[in-house]
Amino acid sequence: MYLIVTRSFPPELGGMQSLMWGLAKEMSKNFMIKVFADYHENYKEFDQEANFSIERIGGFKFLRKIRKAQLINEFLKENKVQGIIADHWKSLELIKSNEKKYCLIHGKEINHPKNSSQNKRILKVFSNVEKVIANSEYTKNLAINNGVEQSKVIVINPGVDPVKELNKKSLDKVESLLKIKTPRLITVSRFDKRKNHEKIVMALRNLKQKYPDIVYICIGYGDELENVKDLVKELDLSSQVMFFKDITTDLKNALLAKANIFVMPSVIHKKSVEGFGIAYVEAAQYSVPSLGGKDGGASDAISHDKTGLICDGNNLEDIYSSLNSMIENKKYHVLGKNAKEYVSKFQWEKIIEEYKKILN
């Protein structure tokens, strides 16, 4: 039996939640597993559908961490466990066991200066794990530069499930919403500084001069949403930008499938960095190429000039010229076709083989 210990798990939404769900689901096909996850108000119906045991722990954040560790430590005393896989170093910090431990790392949670108190805590946890599993080459190098033992760090990219057939009703709704608008740019992400929505909007102002029917579709929510909306009004782009949040998965996927370019030229903001960018892979599954930023792990998900472009997200001119080069002569068609072929390697049935190698 393997334990999966995670703070991020469905029905809560997000990239980390999808990653841990995919990992648990695929591992359950090969091993007996048990998941210890944080409480979510709508968990009961979700958990009943799973074919493995999920134990939920609630309460205030700090107390929840202690309580979860106590339950796991008790479980380990009474059951034979081959190993523990955690979503975050904090998930392992209070677990007292000699069982083999494996910890996933994603980017910003390990991005603390060497010898800082957080860095020392991280290194102490990692001194007692078999493998540190980085989501990209960028995250691997970040970990090593911050003092993690190089021989322990390996890269296993996040996986995705094959896309489901698109809902015709949702596709028709998207066509009625977008009508003749083209080219179509899209971002599916939280609105935070790292995702760089503001610079995309600023580049859009210039692109509008060449492509008057251009549209930019923004799906998500977050702290920067109102700031981005204000900028759209200030630049007189309200007819070019469409905002969506709290929409169905079917509608989100239909909007993605009907887009031409996925745009997320991420930057480093304070300690926050894009460790990989599963959204690029999800777009590519619909033959949509991406524009990603050079800061972070986008290069693991985007093959530059083959499945999309990597640009300097801090440089507005670079964002503009990169988008323009993808739009000119509809180059996005060729890039999108390549992208769909390229991302087959990220499907869970292939990614899980990498986990099986280290677990065996």
PyMOL commands that set and color helices and strands:
alter all, ss='L'
color gray80, all
select helices_A, chain A and resi 15-27+43-49+61-78+89-92+108-110+117-126+137-145+150-152+168-178+193-195+197-210+225-234+249-257+278-284+298-301+316-330+332-346+348-359
alter helices_A, ss='H'
color red, helices_A
select strands_A, chain A and resi 2-6+33-38+53-57+83-86+100-105+131-134+153-155+184-188+215-219+241-244+261-264+290-293+308-311
alter strands_A, ss='S'
color yellow, strands_A
deselect
rebuild
show_as cartoon
